[in-house]
Amino acid sequence: MNWRFISILASIFPLLIIIFQFDIGINDILSVGVLPFIVASSFIIARLIIQGIKFNYVLNSFFGKVDTVWKIILIRMGSEFVTFTTPMFVGGEIVRIAWLKKKKVPTGTASWMTIVEIVTEVLAAGVFAIISGVFALLQGSNFIGSLVLLTSIPVISLWTILFFFSSKKIFQVPEFISILIIKLGKKRGRKYIEKTNLWIKDICIISQANLKTRKMKKIFIIAFILSFVAWSFYGMSFIFIAHSIDYDVQIFDSILAVMASNAIGNMPITVGGSGLAELGIWAYLEHHDTLDFELSEDKMLWNGIIVWRISTYHIPIAITWFLLVKLALSKYAKK
């Protein structure tokens, strides 16, 4: 896990660049106010808790009770540390699958429930991203609007197609990838491919047995609604910071700007969207329409963006790391 601490340190560099670029001091950052910082942090924590509630709901509905509600919610929150510290915000699902296996949930079942979670998250975030991209285009911000749509639509399409088509077809690792891995890894590579194909087959079989049932449709719809609410809380995290710096942003504008930033941050260029998220929310709020742009001299806006990024990224990283170590990894550490 040491490389993740390096990732966290790397996420600070974009903030330092902004600070040095605009000669921002500690007093400038503090001028945003403690209350907006706490409120923004509370919104992102609320999002994590709602995600935990969804995880508990899907697990109980599909498999049954494996632990207390709060333990399941906190495990789900802790797994987000891995998500926060990887490109494209992935990896937390591996922690959840490992924890479910430890609770005697079959690997295929654990994986499929996790995929249901991921798909509902991606679809809900995608709806917001597409709306924000369309609104940007309507306002004449062609560059930022197109970028948001180009980064969100392919991801939504891929997950949706794979998820819903898994009920009609048994997917396997593509042949050219299998040949390459077997050639490089020989017996071990062949073993990995066989295990992966078996894992994918289990997921597809479970999908075929459940996806078209009325019960599963209900689970999916409720999970999607919870994901939508969770992303809404995240989107509202900028509104109080904006008001504290006298920046004219309404709740709807805040949600669209934050979700546009999230879509841009999903590009696999930096860890946790570092740098991309800051530039994304700024470009969306300033309605930029060109690739060759100069950074705005609005110092107060950059103060707000720095505070927003710390409250919605670095604070939850600290909380989720604590939960991950204390809950998900505690038994492994003892061993």
MIMITI-154476 format. One record per residue (C-alpha): x, y, z; residue in three letters; chain. Coordinates in steps of 0.001 Angstrom, whole numbers, always signed. Layout:
MIMITI-154476
REC, east, north, up, resn, chain
REC, X, Y, Z, ALA, A $
...
end
This chain:
MIMITI-154476
REC, east, north, up, resn, chain
REC, +0, +0, +0, MET, A $
REC, +3055, +2296, +170, ASN, A $
REC, +2607, +3439, -3428, TRP, A $
REC, -810, +4795, -2465, ARG, A $
REC, +829, +7217, -41, PHE, A $
REC, +2973, +8387, -2955, ILE, A $
REC, -264, +8855, -4908, SER, A $
REC, -1687, +11001, -2117, ILE, A $
REC, +1444, +13148, -2076, LEU, A $
REC, +1240, +13473, -5871, ALA, A $
REC, -2352, +14720, -5541, SER, A $
REC, -1069, +17698, -3564, ILE, A $
REC, +1165, +18965, -6383, PHE, A $
REC, -1677, +20438, -8498, PRO, A $
REC, -2812, +22399, -5449, LEU, A $
REC, +733, +23654, -4884, LEU, A $
REC, +971, +24733, -8528, ILE, A $
REC, -2241, +26740, -8159, ILE, A $
REC, -992, +28254, -4891, ILE, A $
REC, +2329, +29366, -6425, PHE, A $
REC, +717, +30473, -9713, GLN, A $
REC, -1614, +32929, -7970, PHE, A $
REC, +481, +33676, -4894, ASP, A $
REC, -2167, +32211, -2600, ILE, A $
REC, -1304, +32261, +1096, GLY, A $
REC, -2709, +30364, +4037, ILE, A $
REC, -4832, +33385, +4995, ASN, A $
REC, -6385, +33411, +1518, ASP, A $
REC, -7415, +29777, +1888, ILE, A $
REC, -8696, +30331, +5425, LEU, A $
REC, -10738, +33292, +4191, SER, A $
REC, -13091, +30820, +2533, VAL, A $
REC, -14229, +29879, +6027, GLY, A $
REC, -14275, +26842, +8276, VAL, A $
REC, -18031, +26267, +8017, LEU, A $
REC, -18118, +25879, +4194, PRO, A $
REC, -15166, +23484, +4489, PHE, A $
REC, -17013, +21379, +7075, ILE, A $
REC, -20232, +21415, +5054, VAL, A $
REC, -18425, +20344, +1860, ALA, A $
REC, -16706, +17529, +3769, SER, A $
REC, -20054, +16515, +5245, SER, A $
REC, -21598, +16246, +1780, PHE, A $
REC, -18897, +13894, +512, ILE, A $
REC, -19155, +11798, +3702, ILE, A $
REC, -22926, +11677, +3173, ALA, A $
REC, -22271, +10351, -303, ARG, A $
REC, -20035, +7595, +1098, LEU, A $
REC, -22649, +6649, +3697, ILE, A $
REC, -25391, +6448, +1048, ILE, A $
REC, -23111, +4221, -1024, GLN, A $
REC, -22743, +2030, +2053, GLY, A $
REC, -26520, +1893, +2496, ILE, A $
REC, -26840, +819, -1147, LYS, A $
REC, -24172, -1861, -681, PHE, A $
REC, -26028, -3192, +2356, ASN, A $
REC, -29344, -3136, +478, TYR, A $
REC, -28009, -5027, -2565, VAL, A $
REC, -26215, -7552, -356, LEU, A $
REC, -29218, -8228, +1879, ASN, A $
REC, -31660, -8356, -1035, SER, A $
REC, -29622, -10712, -3144, PHE, A $
REC, -27694, -12872, -672, PHE, A $
REC, -28871, -12198, +2866, GLY, A $
REC, -27439, -10747, +6039, LYS, A $
REC, -23685, -11283, +6496, VAL, A $
REC, -22957, -8632, +9146, ASP, A $
REC, -24458, -5640, +10952, THR, A $
REC, -25714, -2727, +8863, VAL, A $
REC, -23115, -286, +10184, TRP, A $
REC, -20258, -2735, +9693, LYS, A $
REC, -21271, -3221, +6062, ILE, A $
REC, -21604, +544, +5526, ILE, A $
REC, -18197, +1221, +7075, LEU, A $
REC, -16562, -1555, +5038, ILE, A $
REC, -18028, +0, +1890, ARG, A $
REC, -16687, +3393, +2928, MET, A $
REC, -13233, +1978, +3696, GLY, A $
REC, -12986, +345, +270, SER, A $
REC, -13227, +3813, -1291, GLU, A $
REC, -9654, +4550, -175, PHE, A $
REC, -8446, +2295, -2978, VAL, A $
REC, -10869, +3958, -5395, THR, A $
REC, -9658, +7444, -4454, PHE, A $
REC, -5998, +6551, -5024, THR, A $
REC, -6156, +4928, -8466, THR, A $
REC, -6625, +6272, -12013, PRO, A $
REC, -10264, +6198, -13168, MET, A $
REC, -11388, +5620, -9561, PHE, A $
REC, -11274, +1812, -9644, VAL, A $
REC, -10109, -878, -7213, GLY, A $
REC, -12516, -509, -4311, GLY, A $
REC, -14611, -3350, -5686, GLU, A $
REC, -11667, -5743, -5178, ILE, A $
REC, -11655, -4921, -1463, VAL, A $
REC, -15403, -5530, -1240, ARG, A $
REC, -15197, -8852, -3087, ILE, A $
REC, -12347, -9993, -825, ALA, A $
REC, -14350, -9035, +2278, TRP, A $
REC, -17459, -10828, +990, LEU, A $
REC, -15401, -13960, +290, LYS, A $
REC, -14183, -13796, +3874, LYS, A $
REC, -17854, -13774, +4867, LYS, A $
REC, -18401, -17027, +2900, LYS, A $
REC, -20115, -15347, -51, VAL, A $
REC, -19209, -17247, -3273, PRO, A $
REC, -16791, -15363, -5521, THR, A $
REC, -19175, -15268, -8486, GLY, A $
REC, -22037, -13972, -6343, THR, A $
REC, -19826, -11369, -4636, ALA, A $
REC, -18491, -10215, -8009, SER, A $
REC, -21919, -9963, -9582, TRP, A $
REC, -23346, -7924, -6691, MET, A $
REC, -20327, -5629, -6923, THR, A $
REC, -20910, -5216, -10660, ILE, A $
REC, -24530, -4240, -9951, VAL, A $
REC, -23121, -1580, -7640, GLU, A $
REC, -20639, -341, -10220, ILE, A $
REC, -23165, -182, -13056, VAL, A $
REC, -25685, +1806, -11008, THR, A $
REC, -22878, +4176, -9918, GLU, A $
REC, -21667, +4636, -13500, VAL, A $
REC, -25177, +5154, -14878, LEU, A $
REC, -26143, +7705, -12223, ALA, A $
REC, -22882, +9637, -12603, ALA, A $
REC, -23233, +9344, -16375, GLY, A $
REC, -26708, +10888, -16363, VAL, A $
REC, -25346, +13910, -14478, PHE, A $
REC, -22276, +14110, -16735, ALA, A $
REC, -24315, +14008, -19940, ILE, A $
REC, -26700, +16681, -18619, ILE, A $
REC, -23733, +18878, -17637, SER, A $
REC, -22110, +18358, -21043, GLY, A $
REC, -25314, +19229, -22913, VAL, A $
REC, -25862, +22350, -20778, PHE, A $
REC, -22283, +23449, -21457, ALA, A $
REC, -22845, +23080, -25208, LEU, A $
REC, -26116, +25021, -25004, LEU, A $
REC, -24274, +27835, -23214, GLN, A $
REC, -21648, +27953, -25955, GLY, A $
REC, -18909, +26165, -24004, SER, A $
REC, -18177, +23765, -26832, ASN, A $
REC, -14758, +22578, -25659, PHE, A $
REC, -15625, +21702, -22062, ILE, A $
REC, -19039, +20344, -23060, GLY, A $
REC, -17571, +18075, -25727, SER, A $
REC, -14806, +16907, -23380, LEU, A $
REC, -17317, +15940, -20684, VAL, A $
REC, -19427, +13992, -23176, LEU, A $
REC, -16410, +12271, -24753, LEU, A $
REC, -15136, +11108, -21363, THR, A $
REC, -18495, +9937, -20010, SER, A $
REC, -20435, +8355, -22890, ILE, A $
REC, -17872, +5605, -23729, PRO, A $
REC, -17629, +4532, -20069, VAL, A $
REC, -21416, +4432, -19669, ILE, A $
REC, -21834, +2516, -22920, SER, A $
REC, -19168, -76, -22080, LEU, A $
REC, -20491, -927, -18609, TRP, A $
REC, -24120, -924, -19739, THR, A $
REC, -23488, -3203, -22716, ILE, A $
REC, -21359, -5659, -20728, LEU, A $
REC, -23842, -5783, -17846, PHE, A $
REC, -27067, -6237, -19784, PHE, A $
REC, -25584, -8504, -22468, PHE, A $
REC, -24148, -10787, -19766, SER, A $
REC, -27671, -12207, -19415, SER, A $
REC, -27614, -13318, -23054, LYS, A $
REC, -24043, -14446, -23637, LYS, A $
REC, -21166, -16085, -21750, ILE, A $
REC, -18249, -13689, -22092, PHE, A $
REC, -14646, -14883, -21980, GLN, A $
REC, -11246, -13210, -22078, VAL, A $
REC, -10637, -12104, -25706, PRO, A $
REC, -8579, -14669, -27597, GLU, A $
REC, -5708, -12346, -28502, PHE, A $
REC, -5285, -11385, -24830, ILE, A $
REC, -5388, -15053, -23779, SER, A $
REC, -2727, -15992, -26331, ILE, A $
REC, -484, -13125, -25219, LEU, A $
REC, -783, -13920, -21497, ILE, A $
REC, -246, -17659, -22034, ILE, A $
REC, +2772, -16922, -24208, LYS, A $
REC, +4305, -14643, -21585, LEU, A $
REC, +3277, -16556, -18467, GLY, A $
REC, +3239, -20103, -19857, LYS, A $
REC, +1687, -22491, -17276, LYS, A $
REC, +991, -19722, -14796, ARG, A $
REC, -485, -17542, -17534, GLY, A $
REC, -2733, -20376, -18674, ARG, A $
REC, -3847, -20912, -15069, LYS, A $
REC, -4759, -17229, -14691, TYR, A $
REC, -6721, -17232, -17954, ILE, A $
REC, -8639, -20381, -16941, GLU, A $
REC, -9501, -18914, -13534, LYS, A $
REC, -10530, -15595, -15084, THR, A $
REC, -12740, -17285, -17671, ASN, A $
REC, -14374, -19382, -14957, LEU, A $
REC, -14965, -16243, -12863, TRP, A $
REC, -16531, -14418, -15828, ILE, A $
REC, -18647, -17464, -16658, LYS, A $
REC, -19989, -17607, -13079, ASP, A $
REC, -20972, -13936, -13282, ILE, A $
REC, -22756, -14444, -16619, CYS, A $
REC, -24625, -17501, -15308, ILE, A $
REC, -25786, -15559, -12241, ILE, A $
REC, -26777, -12657, -14501, SER, A $
REC, -28811, -14967, -16741, GLN, A $
REC, -30600, -16419, -13733, ALA, A $
REC, -31443, -13118, -12081, ASN, A $
REC, -31259, -10099, -14348, LEU, A $
REC, -34698, -10507, -15938, LYS, A $
REC, -36558, -11296, -12711, THR, A $
REC, -38920, -8771, -11134, ARG, A $
REC, -36952, -8910, -7884, LYS, A $
REC, -33689, -8007, -9630, MET, A $
REC, -35314, -5164, -11540, LYS, A $
REC, -36533, -3737, -8231, LYS, A $
REC, -33063, -4087, -6671, ILE, A $
REC, -31454, -2398, -9676, PHE, A $
REC, -33901, +532, -9719, ILE, A $
REC, -33557, +1204, -5976, ILE, A $
REC, -29759, +897, -6215, ALA, A $
REC, -29774, +3372, -9108, PHE, A $
REC, -31915, +5845, -7144, ILE, A $
REC, -29549, +5607, -4159, LEU, A $
REC, -26586, +6180, -6482, SER, A $
REC, -28361, +9214, -7957, PHE, A $
REC, -28928, +10647, -4472, VAL, A $
REC, -25317, +9931, -3482, ALA, A $
REC, -23932, +11761, -6523, TRP, A $
REC, -26342, +14640, -5832, SER, A $
REC, -24771, +15136, -2414, PHE, A $
REC, -21336, +15150, -4005, TYR, A $
REC, -22522, +17665, -6579, GLY, A $
REC, -23825, +20007, -3880, MET, A $
REC, -20453, +20008, -2088, SER, A $
REC, -19323, +23174, -3908, PHE, A $
REC, -22387, +25332, -3300, ILE, A $
REC, -21528, +26606, +207, PHE, A $
REC, -17915, +27238, -745, ILE, A $
REC, -19095, +29220, -3782, ALA, A $
REC, -21374, +31383, -1639, HIS, A $
REC, -18576, +32038, +864, SER, A $
REC, -16424, +33540, -1920, ILE, A $
REC, -19389, +35446, -3426, ASP, A $
REC, -19356, +33330, -6572, TYR, A $
REC, -22807, +33177, -8166, ASP, A $
REC, -23625, +29468, -8293, VAL, A $
REC, -26966, +27803, -7645, GLN, A $
REC, -27460, +24207, -6468, ILE, A $
REC, -28123, +22936, -9996, PHE, A $
REC, -25013, +24743, -11298, ASP, A $
REC, -22932, +23271, -8474, SER, A $
REC, -24076, +19737, -9249, ILE, A $
REC, -23361, +20103, -12979, LEU, A $
REC, -19932, +21678, -12406, ALA, A $
REC, -18848, +19044, -9879, VAL, A $
REC, -20104, +16153, -12011, MET, A $
REC, -18405, +17591, -15095, ALA, A $
REC, -15225, +17764, -13024, SER, A $
REC, -15761, +14157, -11953, ASN, A $
REC, -16188, +13014, -15575, ALA, A $
REC, -12973, +14753, -16638, ILE, A $
REC, -11159, +13396, -13571, GLY, A $
REC, -12038, +9872, -14717, ASN, A $
REC, -9535, +10120, -17545, MET, A $
REC, -6661, +7691, -16755, PRO, A $
REC, -4006, +10395, -16726, ILE, A $
REC, -3560, +11137, -13035, THR, A $
REC, -4325, +9350, -9770, VAL, A $
REC, -7711, +10251, -8321, GLY, A $
REC, -8202, +12875, -11019, GLY, A $
REC, -5562, +15128, -9413, SER, A $
REC, -5207, +18311, -11425, GLY, A $
REC, -7964, +17282, -13826, LEU, A $
REC, -10721, +17754, -11242, ALA, A $
REC, -9480, +21246, -10332, GLU, A $
REC, -9144, +22327, -13959, LEU, A $
REC, -12443, +20665, -14819, GLY, A $
REC, -14580, +22521, -12295, ILE, A $
REC, -12838, +25809, -13083, TRP, A $
REC, -13268, +25420, -16859, ALA, A $
REC, -16935, +24476, -16447, TYR, A $
REC, -17718, +27381, -14135, LEU, A $
REC, -15870, +29853, -16369, GLU, A $
REC, -17547, +28476, -19535, HIS, A $
REC, -14259, +28015, -21395, HIS, A $
REC, -14559, +27344, -25092, ASP, A $
REC, -10987, +26743, -26225, THR, A $
REC, -8189, +24286, -25617, LEU, A $
REC, -5589, +27058, -25572, ASP, A $
REC, -6860, +28793, -22441, PHE, A $
REC, -5162, +30926, -19852, GLU, A $
REC, -5901, +30348, -16190, LEU, A $
REC, -8354, +32841, -14764, SER, A $
REC, -6960, +35508, -12459, GLU, A $
REC, -9978, +35170, -10171, ASP, A $
REC, -8004, +34447, -7012, LYS, A $
REC, -11049, +33878, -4820, MET, A $
REC, -12397, +31233, -7196, LEU, A $
REC, -9110, +29352, -7008, TRP, A $
REC, -9195, +29679, -3194, ASN, A $
REC, -12601, +28028, -3265, GLY, A $
REC, -11466, +25276, -5620, ILE, A $
REC, -8499, +24450, -3358, ILE, A $
REC, -10754, +24242, -291, VAL, A $
REC, -13315, +22184, -2225, TRP, A $
REC, -10686, +19725, -3412, ARG, A $
REC, -9196, +19247, +61, ILE, A $
REC, -12612, +18810, +1678, SER, A $
REC, -13949, +16365, -932, THR, A $
REC, -10776, +14406, -1691, TYR, A $
REC, -8095, +14573, +996, HIS, A $
REC, -10431, +14517, +3989, ILE, A $
REC, -12353, +11420, +2799, PRO, A $
REC, -9018, +9744, +1943, ILE, A $
REC, -7980, +10056, +5596, ALA, A $
REC, -11337, +8725, +6828, ILE, A $
REC, -11536, +5839, +4360, THR, A $
REC, -7919, +4826, +5047, TRP, A $
REC, -8697, +4595, +8771, PHE, A $
REC, -11778, +2468, +8091, LEU, A $
REC, -9932, +261, +5620, LEU, A $
REC, -7130, -515, +8060, VAL, A $
REC, -9369, -963, +11098, LYS, A $
REC, -12071, -3043, +9431, LEU, A $
REC, -11188, -4572, +6054, ALA, A $
REC, -7462, -5168, +6649, LEU, A $
REC, -7326, -5682, +10410, SER, A $
REC, -7462, -9490, +10313, LYS, A $
REC, -4921, -9652, +7488, TYR, A $
REC, -2583, -7422, +9475, ALA, A $
REC, -2846, -9698, +12512, LYS, A $
REC, -2018, -12733, +10417, LYS, A $
end
